[in-house]
Amino acid sequence: MNEFSEQIVSELAAITPFKILKSGKSLPVLLPFYHLVSDQDLPFRNNYNYPSVAHFEADLDFLLKNFRAISLSELVDGGDLSKCFHLSFDDGLKECYEVVVPILKRKGIPATFFINPSFVDNKDLFHRYKASEITALLKARNIQLSLQRTYADLDSLDEMAEEIGLDWEDWLAKNRPYMTLEQVKKMQDDGFTIGSHSMDHPEFELLDEETQLEEIKESMEWLTGKLSPGIKAFAFPFTDFGVSDQIFETCYRENIFDVSFGTAGLKKERFPFHFQRLAMDQGIAMTPKKRLKEVYMAYRLKAIFGKKYAKRF
């Protein structure tokens, strides 16, 4: 949304009761997701915001007041999901096990956790985290440098780390940002579902179709081999932009996954097995009510004005 249309959406949402905005069986199911929850300052994760524990609990209380929390299996079964939400978390960070899971268990909320096999047990680090850590280390040495941080820059990031004496194996052993396989299995035993988030979190739009399919297949094979999930779920890292219909059709036809997810917010998809999620991290400065009112208002305006005017909102 541009600045003008954001203002329109915000003003209309402010005067419209939330009960009206969220009503209607034709609305897409609400699928909010986060990456982590923490009261700690975690500088190497500066590529996105994350809520404090109090903020996260306020979000959950609002969701529970206005929607019914459902499991992944209930989502896949379908039906009228307009008054439901399914919660998920990306990247497999240790806060999911240490902070998030105890809160969800206390509140009785099912959730799905999407993990990257390459990062489980702290064997490697997300390329954006590598860029953040290198930038912080250089800044401490009074060197100001803006680093590129896409998957295509991974090799150069590793070379730069070696040049400045940053050993990723030592860093990971000290900081241990990710969950262990044992913790992931414990979460599954506790009733939470586990899905794949690709092997090592690339931007899929930078990959050719063969490599995209490889990333999905390899990560799903790891998931089924280690965890044998009842539902094989895959969440595209960043988003599903740049993924062709052929990839979706191949994955579903060959039973590579049962259900998949993008991050386009509140949106309907033509594939019945593909859903779009809403990043709650992006609205961290808003109350959950304001955030969701604006999301629903934007969706309704797009539905009214059609594709021709969708970019305005």
Residue pairs with C-beta under 8 A, 6 or more apart in sequence:
1 9
1 298
1 312
1 313
2 312
5 312
5 313
8 301
8 313
9 294
9 297
9 298
9 301
9 313
10 294
12 297
12 301
13 21
13 290
13 293
13 294
13 296
13 297
14 290
14 293
16 293
16 297
18 66
18 289
18 292
18 293
18 296
21 292
21 293
21 296
21 297
21 300
22 30
22 66
22 67
22 82
22 83
22 292
22 296
23 82
24 82
25 80
25 82
26 82
27 82
27 266
27 296
27 299
28 266
28 267
28 268
28 275
28 276
28 299
29 75
29 81
29 82
29 84
29 85
29 86
29 275
30 63
30 67
30 84
30 85
30 86
30 266
30 278
30 292
31 75
31 85
31 86
31 87
31 88
31 261
31 275
31 276
31 277
31 278
32 59
32 63
32 85
32 87
32 88
32 277
32 278
32 280
33 87
33 88
33 89
33 90
33 263
33 277
33 278
33 279
33 280
34 50
34 51
34 56
34 89
34 90
34 100
34 279
34 280
34 281
35 45
35 48
35 50
35 89
35 90
35 91
35 93
35 281
36 42
36 45
36 50
36 89
36 91
36 93
36 95
36 96
36 99
36 100
37 50
37 51
37 52
37 53
37 56
37 95
37 99
37 100
37 103
38 50
38 52
38 53
38 95
38 99
39 52
39 53
42 50
43 132
43 136
44 129
44 132
44 133
44 136
44 175
44 177
45 129
45 132
46 132
47 128
47 129
47 132
47 149
48 281
48 282
49 281
49 282
49 284
50 281
50 284
51 59
51 280
51 281
51 284
53 99
53 103
55 284
56 100
56 103
57 103
58 287
58 288
59 280
59 288
60 103
60 107
60 109
62 287
62 288
62 289
62 292
63 69
63 85
63 87
63 288
64 107
64 109
67 83
67 84
67 85
68 83
68 84
68 85
69 84
69 85
69 86
69 87
69 108
69 109
69 110
70 81
70 84
70 85
70 86
70 110
71 86
71 110
71 193
72 86
72 110
72 112
72 193
72 195
72 231
72 233
72 259
73 193
73 230
73 231
74 84
74 86
75 81
75 84
75 86
75 259
75 275
76 231
76 258
76 259
76 273
78 272
86 110
86 111
86 112
87 104
87 109
87 110
87 111
87 112
88 111
88 112
88 113
88 114
88 195
88 235
88 261
88 277
89 96
89 100
89 111
89 112
89 113
89 114
90 114
90 197
90 235
90 237
91 114
91 115
91 116
91 119
91 126
91 178
91 197
91 201
92 113
92 114
92 115
92 116
92 119
92 120
92 178
92 179
92 184
92 197
93 177
93 178
93 179
94 176
94 177
94 178
94 179
94 183
96 113
96 179
96 187
97 179
97 183
97 184
97 186
97 187
100 111
101 187
101 190
101 192
104 110
104 111
104 192
105 190
110 191
110 192
110 193
111 192
111 193
112 192
112 193
112 194
112 195
112 233
113 184
113 187
113 192
113 193
113 194
113 195
114 194
114 195
114 196
114 197
114 233
114 234
114 235
114 261
115 179
115 184
115 194
115 195
115 196
115 197
116 126
116 196
116 197
116 198
116 199
116 200
116 201
116 219
116 237
117 196
117 199
117 218
117 219
117 222
117 223
117 226
118 124
118 199
118 200
119 125
119 126
119 178
119 200
119 201
120 178
120 179
120 180
120 181
120 184
121 178
121 180
121 181
122 172
122 173
122 176
122 177
122 178
122 180
123 172
124 168
124 172
124 200
125 133
125 168
125 171
125 172
125 177
126 200
126 201
127 149
127 150
127 151
127 153
127 154
127 157
127 200
127 201
128 149
129 177
130 149
130 154
130 157
130 158
130 161
130 168
131 147
131 148
131 149
131 153
131 157
132 149
133 166
133 171
134 147
134 157
134 160
134 161
134 164
134 166
135 145
135 146
135 147
137 164
137 166
138 144
138 145
138 164
147 153
147 157
147 160
148 156
149 157
150 203
150 206
151 201
151 202
151 203
151 206
151 207
152 206
158 168
161 167
161 168
179 187
181 226
184 194
184 227
185 226
185 227
187 194
188 194
188 227
188 229
193 229
193 230
193 231
193 233
194 223
194 227
194 229
195 223
195 229
195 232
195 233
195 234
195 235
195 261
196 216
196 219
196 220
196 222
196 223
196 233
196 234
196 235
196 257
197 219
197 234
197 235
197 237
198 204
198 215
198 216
198 219
198 234
198 236
198 237
199 215
199 218
199 219
199 222
201 237
201 238
202 215
202 237
203 237
203 238
203 242
204 212
204 215
204 236
204 237
204 238
204 239
204 240
204 241
204 242
204 243
205 241
205 242
206 242
207 215
207 242
209 244
209 246
209 247
212 243
212 247
213 247
213 250
213 251
216 234
216 247
216 251
216 256
216 257
217 256
219 234
220 232
220 234
220 256
220 257
223 229
223 232
224 232
231 258
231 259
232 255
232 256
232 257
232 258
232 259
233 257
233 258
233 259
233 260
233 261
234 251
234 256
234 257
234 259
234 260
234 261
235 260
235 261
235 262
235 277
236 243
236 260
236 261
236 262
236 263
238 263
239 262
239 263
239 264
240 260
240 261
240 262
240 263
240 264
240 274
241 262
248 260
248 271
248 274
250 256
251 257
251 260
252 258
252 271
252 273
257 273
258 273
259 273
259 274
259 275
260 273
260 274
260 275
261 274
261 275
261 276
261 277
262 269
262 274
262 275
262 276
262 277
263 276
263 277
263 278
263 279
264 276
265 276
265 277
265 278
265 279
265 295
265 299
266 276
266 278
266 295
266 296
266 298
266 299
267 276
267 299
268 276
269 275
269 276
278 295
280 288
280 291
283 290
283 291
286 294
298 313
301 313
302 309
302 310
302 313
305 312
305 313
